[in-house]
């Protein structure tokens, strides 16, 4: 093997030595967690880590634990610095990951493989090594089972990986610790904003049978009126196959919004289809404009998206229904269509057993609760700002996750 094959593509300044390949059974001791399941959890007691936490709440280093049990005789407690790998899970990818238990005194439940490296090796670096690259792929290939897959200490012992000096290991693990801290920060902000939005959707629109919401902006007291969606908008299906056939799609040109591009209240501008300028001019009646709301005709009825300025002039696909408001506020309607009882209504009126389907007539009859236009705009603006904040933290989170992924690929051999 050439020396350059033993060095990562990206390194901290000052480190030039090749990495050393070792088998994990040469550098660590192995043991197992004992007992305990979800049924043993209680509100107070001794903190415990169960195997499911590792692939539902993945952390390279576990500092704080929010699950507790009443301790039993014969239990296994952390000493600090153990690397833990789940022994069972739903998929091989889920269980071929590792975390470090930083603090002592935490119970380690059953179905946990415990790897305790010798002092020459950094625990967090070992966890990162197991969770990424060649070691992760190798362990995934060893995981056995159908509905539940299993990974044993013997499997982990057979892993062969490359290690730099301990000082370089520590610098690498500190970098990923900082990235993980930022990821956790934005994840929490994102989740907090999502929960605020969920609460406000319930409180800022009237519940079934009511004419006013629980929370209103100051100065508004008039009851809301009920209209039908078709009375305040024009609703149109996409071009039929005779108007837009598969052969008319081209490599690049004018983007077409199909149902695959409708996410949770946002257009997914990936894997777009395109039509030529000539086809675009022929389908003028299906041009989308800023503020239009697009539904998929089939599938997940809890998804719709509002066209933004950057998507103005794109074409409506054949499997979509477009709602173009007449005078009311698009931001308001975008939020209103996310209210839980409105989503339930859409599911009830749709037809089909395996795949629910909407028609223009069904959407036309959807009841819409409307305040005065000035109140409507205030509500719409509030949810627009909230949506922008959610999107901001979501993008920051995705960017950090991509940075972490890229660093894992470039900083390990």
Secondary structure, 3 states (H helix, E strand, C coil): CCHHHHCCCCCCCCCCCCCEEEEHHHHEEEEECCCCCHHHCECCCEEEECCCHHHHCCCCEECCCCCEECCCCCCCECCCCEEEEECEECCHHHHCCEEEECCCCCEECCCEEEEEECCCCCHHHHHHHHHCHHHHHHHHHHCEECCCEECCHHHHHCCEEEECCHHHHHHHHHHHHHHHHHHHHHHHHHHHHHHHHHHHHHHCCCCCCCCCCCCCCCCCCCCCEEEEHHHHEEEEECCCCCCCCHHHEECCCEEEECHHHECCCCECCCCCEEECHHHHHHCHHHECCCCCEEEECECCCCCEEECCHHHCCCEECCCEEEEEECCCCHHHHHHHCCCHHHHHHHHHHCECCCCCECCHHHHHCCEEEECCHHHHHHHHHHHHHHHHHHHHHHHHHHHHHHHHHHHHHHHCC
